[in-house]
Amino acid sequence: MKGMDENTATLVELIQQTDITARPDLLALAKVAFIDYIASTLAARNEPKVVAMAQEVATRQLAEGNQKLLGQPYETAPEYTAFFNGFCSHYLDYDDAQANIAGHFSTVLFSVLLAVAKPTDTVLDVLTAYVVGAEVEGLLGAYLNPQHKLAGWHSTGTIGPIGGAAALAKLARLSDSETAQLLSLAGTQSAGMGFEAGSDTKPLHAGFAARNAVFAFWLLQNTSLTANQNVFNNATGWLATFGKVELTPSDLQAKWLNPGQLKEPGLWMKLHPYCSAAICGVSACEKIRQEQLLPHGYGWADIAEVTFHFPPNADTALRYRVPQSGQEGRFSMEFVGWQMLALGQIDDDLFKEPSVPAAFLEASEAGIFKRVYDLPAVAKDVRVIKVTVRLQDGTIYNYTEDRPLGSPVAPFTPDILGTKLENATYLAFSKAFLKSVVNWPDGTMADVLELL
């Protein structure tokens, strides 16, 4: 393709040629991801800072062409709709995650697509665009990680704009040159620092990524600005800049939808709003409590030490060993582990508190919690945590978890997914929404947008 390097030309061709009508597996996974996205977004709709954000972005109006905000009585310009929906859907850290990107792509991709999709667009076209965006993000993440994450980047913010651009290019059926320029315009806005975990800025990264993709699309459609089309050249391109990664067209072609990033490594989904890096540890704590402690008459008061065993660098996202607020506690293995062992459940309300319970701080100050890195190194798409509990009387219990509920190998059942949506909304909406999704990908977006 004229004016672009071979890698970019290959990626543009893959984006344009993708057709998933013969991939019912990917269509089914895309539908599940959309349901989870809506549940995660609407669960946060009444959070004070989310409401304040909605009121603020609603001041940014166009003369025509505004889009509605999810879960709010407002509308605004499409790029701000994408921004708000990205922020809201990631605000509770309740949305899905993926191992290759080491972050979250549904929060960005669906926020982008809902901000731009027209009522006349087919549901199949929107889901196909989502699959394309997911494939681009997952592949880029696989090339960059774990080094990208360990260097301090938050992939949702850095890779998200390019995934959103790829999805928009597919939905809008852009030309070769337009697609390359859109990837370039979006990729040059890549940003997001991992140290923001535990603050309101982490969900802003999802909003920024979605906004930047839509704003890049707007620039391309409405101005004469140009962008360099050599986006993935091996000397100075996007991957070379972030990770000194060299691509080949044959490698891109071999990996594209083979079998698909939604399928392998797949999506991790959550029943509670905390970092998915802790799901295995929480599940192990639950198994120890239910299967070992309680049957033998032991409780939290009998525990002398809790050790979380990780593979090397597997706890990077779990930044806080002694969190001071509930928001920081979302990213603490110790805090969520304490909840399961001491309270017997994860209390979602604790993540909203300005401070953590005194009982947790007392346990932390007593040195009950430890982290060790004695598990073998694992592939980037594998998560495993071992938990060892030592009691005051010397008894030791342990459990190793690598396939908790919500993982790609133990996905949510339709009932569980429906319950998550119902908890975020109400029964009548959940039933109506799930009923409409059953018949996808038939029909247009008109009914979907009206229902939302």
MOPE-V314878 format. One record per residue. RES is the residue in three letters. SS is DSSP state (H for helix, E for strand, L for the rest). D_FIRST is the distance of its C-alpha to the first C-alpha in Angstrom with 2 decimals. Layout:
BEGIN
{{RES,SS,D_FIRST} {RES,SS,D_FIRST}}
END
This chain:
BEGIN
{{MET,L,0.00} {LYS,L,3.77} {GLY,L,6.48} {MET,L,6.23} {ASP,L,8.02} {GLU,H,7.91} {ASN,H,10.41} {THR,H,8.98} {ALA,H,5.80} {THR,H,8.76} {LEU,H,11.01} {VAL,H,9.21} {GLU,H,9.15} {LEU,H,12.73} {ILE,H,13.83} {GLN,H,12.93} {GLN,H,14.44} {THR,L,17.53} {ASP,L,20.72} {ILE,L,24.02} {THR,L,26.44} {ALA,L,27.34} {ARG,L,27.77} {PRO,H,31.15} {ASP,H,31.55} {LEU,H,28.71} {LEU,H,29.85} {ALA,H,33.36} {LEU,H,32.37} {ALA,H,30.38} {LYS,H,33.53} {VAL,H,35.71} {ALA,H,33.53} {PHE,H,33.79} {ILE,H,37.56} {ASP,H,37.89} {TYR,H,35.81} {ILE,H,38.11} {ALA,H,41.18} {SER,H,40.13} {THR,H,39.39} {LEU,H,42.56} {ALA,H,44.68} {ALA,L,44.05} {ARG,L,44.46} {ASN,L,48.06} {GLU,L,47.65} {PRO,H,49.09} {LYS,H,46.12} {VAL,H,43.71} {VAL,H,45.92} {ALA,H,46.12} {MET,H,42.35} {ALA,H,42.08} {GLN,H,44.66} {GLU,H,42.87} {VAL,H,39.37} {ALA,L,41.08} {THR,L,41.96} {ARG,L,38.34} {GLN,L,38.21} {LEU,L,36.06} {ALA,L,37.72} {GLU,L,36.00} {GLY,L,33.41} {ASN,L,35.13} {GLN,E,34.79} {LYS,E,37.68} {LEU,L,38.20} {LEU,L,38.91} {GLY,L,42.64} {GLN,L,43.58} {PRO,L,45.09} {TYR,L,42.55} {GLU,E,39.24} {THR,E,36.95} {ALA,L,33.57} {PRO,H,30.67} {GLU,H,29.56} {TYR,H,33.22} {THR,H,33.62} {ALA,H,30.82} {PHE,H,32.52} {PHE,H,35.92} {ASN,H,34.95} {GLY,H,33.19} {PHE,H,36.28} {CYS,H,38.70} {SER,H,37.07} {HIS,H,37.09} {TYR,H,40.36} {LEU,L,42.62} {ASP,L,40.24} {TYR,L,40.89} {ASP,L,37.30} {ASP,L,35.51} {ALA,E,34.01} {GLN,E,31.72} {ALA,L,32.22} {ASN,L,28.74} {ILE,L,28.04} {ALA,L,31.74} {GLY,E,31.87} {HIS,L,31.36} {PHE,L,28.33} {SER,H,29.98} {THR,H,31.74} {VAL,H,28.52} {LEU,H,26.44} {PHE,H,29.22} {SER,H,30.27} {VAL,H,26.86} {LEU,H,26.66} {LEU,H,30.28} {ALA,H,29.87} {VAL,H,27.11} {ALA,L,27.78} {LYS,L,29.49} {PRO,L,32.53} {THR,L,30.71} {ASP,L,27.91} {THR,E,28.74} {VAL,H,29.88} {LEU,H,27.56} {ASP,H,24.52} {VAL,H,25.91} {LEU,H,26.72} {THR,H,23.33} {ALA,H,21.79} {TYR,H,24.42} {VAL,H,23.60} {VAL,H,19.89} {GLY,H,21.10} {ALA,H,23.71} {GLU,H,21.40} {VAL,H,19.17} {GLU,H,22.41} {GLY,H,24.22} {LEU,H,21.63} {LEU,H,21.28} {GLY,H,25.07} {ALA,H,25.51} {TYR,H,23.60} {LEU,H,25.64} {ASN,L,29.04} {PRO,L,31.93} {GLN,H,31.44} {HIS,H,29.75} {LYS,H,32.71} {LEU,H,35.26} {ALA,L,33.96} {GLY,L,35.00} {TRP,E,31.89} {HIS,L,32.08} {SER,H,28.90} {THR,H,29.43} {GLY,H,28.86} {THR,H,26.20} {ILE,L,23.87} {GLY,H,24.92} {PRO,H,22.91} {ILE,H,19.57} {GLY,H,20.88} {GLY,H,22.08} {ALA,H,18.80} {ALA,H,17.06} {ALA,H,20.01} {LEU,H,19.83} {ALA,H,16.17} {LYS,H,17.21} {LEU,H,20.48} {ALA,H,19.23} {ARG,L,16.38} {LEU,L,14.01} {SER,L,10.77} {ASP,H,7.34} {SER,H,8.22} {GLU,H,11.77} {THR,H,11.50} {ALA,H,10.07} {GLN,H,12.72} {LEU,H,15.31} {LEU,H,15.00} {SER,H,15.41} {LEU,H,18.32} {ALA,H,19.99} {GLY,H,19.61} {THR,L,21.18} {GLN,L,24.18} {SER,L,24.80} {ALA,L,28.53} {GLY,L,31.60} {MET,E,34.46} {GLY,H,36.24} {PHE,H,39.65} {GLU,H,39.66} {ALA,L,40.63} {GLY,L,44.00} {SER,L,43.44} {ASP,H,42.11} {THR,H,39.01} {LYS,H,37.55} {PRO,H,37.05} {LEU,H,35.81} {HIS,H,32.79} {ALA,H,31.74} {GLY,H,32.39} {PHE,H,30.48} {ALA,H,27.39} {ALA,H,27.54} {ARG,H,28.32} {ASN,H,25.53} {ALA,H,22.88} {VAL,H,24.50} {PHE,H,25.05} {ALA,H,21.41} {PHE,H,20.66} {TRP,H,23.46} {LEU,H,22.21} {LEU,H,18.80} {GLN,H,20.67} {ASN,H,23.52} {THR,L,22.75} {SER,L,20.65} {LEU,L,19.95} {THR,L,16.56} {ALA,L,15.37} {ASN,L,13.49} {GLN,L,10.08} {ASN,L,10.75} {VAL,L,12.98} {PHE,L,13.58} {ASN,L,13.48} {ASN,L,16.67} {ALA,L,18.50} {THR,L,18.73} {GLY,L,16.73} {TRP,H,18.55} {LEU,H,19.81} {ALA,H,20.70} {THR,H,22.66} {PHE,H,24.54} {GLY,H,25.17} {LYS,L,23.99} {VAL,L,22.03} {GLU,L,19.56} {LEU,L,16.93} {THR,L,15.45} {PRO,H,12.88} {SER,H,15.85} {ASP,H,18.11} {LEU,H,16.08} {GLN,H,15.85} {ALA,H,19.53} {LYS,H,20.73} {TRP,L,19.01} {LEU,L,21.95} {ASN,L,23.97} {PRO,L,26.40} {GLY,L,25.12} {GLN,L,26.07} {LEU,H,28.58} {LYS,H,30.31} {GLU,H,30.19} {PRO,H,31.26} {GLY,H,31.98} {LEU,E,33.58} {TRP,E,36.91} {MET,L,38.98} {LYS,L,42.13} {LEU,L,45.58} {HIS,L,46.44} {PRO,L,44.70} {TYR,L,44.34} {CYS,L,41.66} {SER,H,40.45} {ALA,H,40.96} {ALA,H,44.67} {ILE,H,44.68} {CYS,H,45.70} {GLY,H,48.48} {VAL,H,49.85} {SER,H,49.91} {ALA,H,51.76} {CYS,H,54.25} {GLU,H,54.83} {LYS,H,55.53} {ILE,H,57.93} {ARG,H,59.76} {GLN,H,60.09} {GLU,H,60.68} {GLN,H,62.50} {LEU,H,63.97} {LEU,H,65.40} {PRO,H,66.87} {HIS,H,68.83} {GLY,L,70.00} {TYR,L,67.88} {GLY,L,66.14} {TRP,H,64.38} {ALA,H,67.68} {ASP,H,67.98} {ILE,E,64.69} {ALA,E,64.94} {GLU,E,61.36} {VAL,E,57.88} {THR,E,55.27} {PHE,E,51.56} {HIS,E,49.94} {PHE,E,46.20} {PRO,E,43.77} {PRO,L,42.70} {ASN,L,40.82} {ALA,L,40.79} {ASP,L,42.65} {THR,L,40.33} {ALA,L,39.91} {LEU,L,43.69} {ARG,L,44.44} {TYR,L,47.98} {ARG,L,50.91} {VAL,L,53.45} {PRO,L,51.74} {GLN,L,53.81} {SER,L,52.32} {GLY,H,51.19} {GLN,H,47.65} {GLU,H,47.61} {GLY,H,49.21} {ARG,L,46.09} {PHE,L,44.70} {SER,L,47.87} {MET,H,48.68} {GLU,H,52.28} {PHE,H,52.59} {VAL,H,51.17} {GLY,H,53.01} {TRP,H,56.22} {GLN,H,55.83} {MET,H,55.60} {LEU,H,58.41} {ALA,H,60.74} {LEU,H,60.11} {GLY,L,58.98} {GLN,L,55.94} {ILE,L,53.04} {ASP,L,54.25} {ASP,H,51.31} {ASP,H,53.55} {LEU,H,54.03} {PHE,H,50.42} {LYS,H,51.26} {GLU,L,54.35} {PRO,L,54.50} {SER,L,56.20} {VAL,L,56.41} {PRO,L,59.74} {ALA,H,62.47} {ALA,H,62.92} {PHE,H,59.42} {LEU,H,59.98} {GLU,H,63.31} {ALA,H,61.75} {SER,H,59.07} {GLU,H,61.72} {ALA,L,63.77} {GLY,L,60.98} {ILE,L,60.58} {PHE,E,56.79} {LYS,E,55.06} {ARG,E,51.58} {VAL,E,51.08} {TYR,E,48.08} {ASP,E,49.60} {LEU,E,47.30} {PRO,L,44.92} {ALA,L,41.33} {VAL,L,39.12} {ALA,L,35.48} {LYS,L,33.57} {ASP,L,33.73} {VAL,L,37.52} {ARG,L,40.13} {VAL,L,43.78} {ILE,E,46.83} {LYS,E,50.41} {VAL,E,53.28} {THR,E,56.74} {VAL,E,59.74} {ARG,E,62.98} {LEU,E,66.10} {GLN,L,69.15} {ASP,L,71.13} {GLY,L,68.61} {THR,L,67.05} {ILE,E,63.34} {TYR,E,60.84} {ASN,E,57.13} {TYR,E,54.17} {THR,E,50.61} {GLU,E,47.92} {ASP,L,44.35} {ARG,L,43.89} {PRO,L,45.37} {LEU,L,45.12} {GLY,L,41.79} {SER,L,39.88} {PRO,L,37.23} {VAL,L,39.93} {ALA,L,42.54} {PRO,L,40.71} {PHE,L,42.56} {THR,L,44.33} {PRO,H,43.99} {ASP,H,47.43} {ILE,H,46.54} {LEU,H,43.38} {GLY,H,45.50} {THR,H,48.12} {LYS,H,45.63} {LEU,H,44.53} {GLU,H,48.17} {ASN,H,49.24} {ALA,H,46.62} {THR,L,47.63} {TYR,L,50.43} {LEU,H,51.23} {ALA,H,50.71} {PHE,H,47.21} {SER,H,46.26} {LYS,H,47.51} {ALA,H,45.82} {PHE,H,42.46} {LEU,H,42.55} {LYS,H,43.68} {SER,H,40.75} {VAL,H,38.28} {VAL,H,39.84} {ASN,L,38.36} {TRP,L,34.82} {PRO,L,32.09} {ASP,L,33.84} {GLY,L,34.16} {THR,E,32.59} {MET,H,32.65} {ALA,H,35.60} {ASP,H,38.20} {VAL,H,36.65} {LEU,H,36.47} {GLU,H,39.99} {LEU,H,41.38} {LEU,L,39.93}}
END
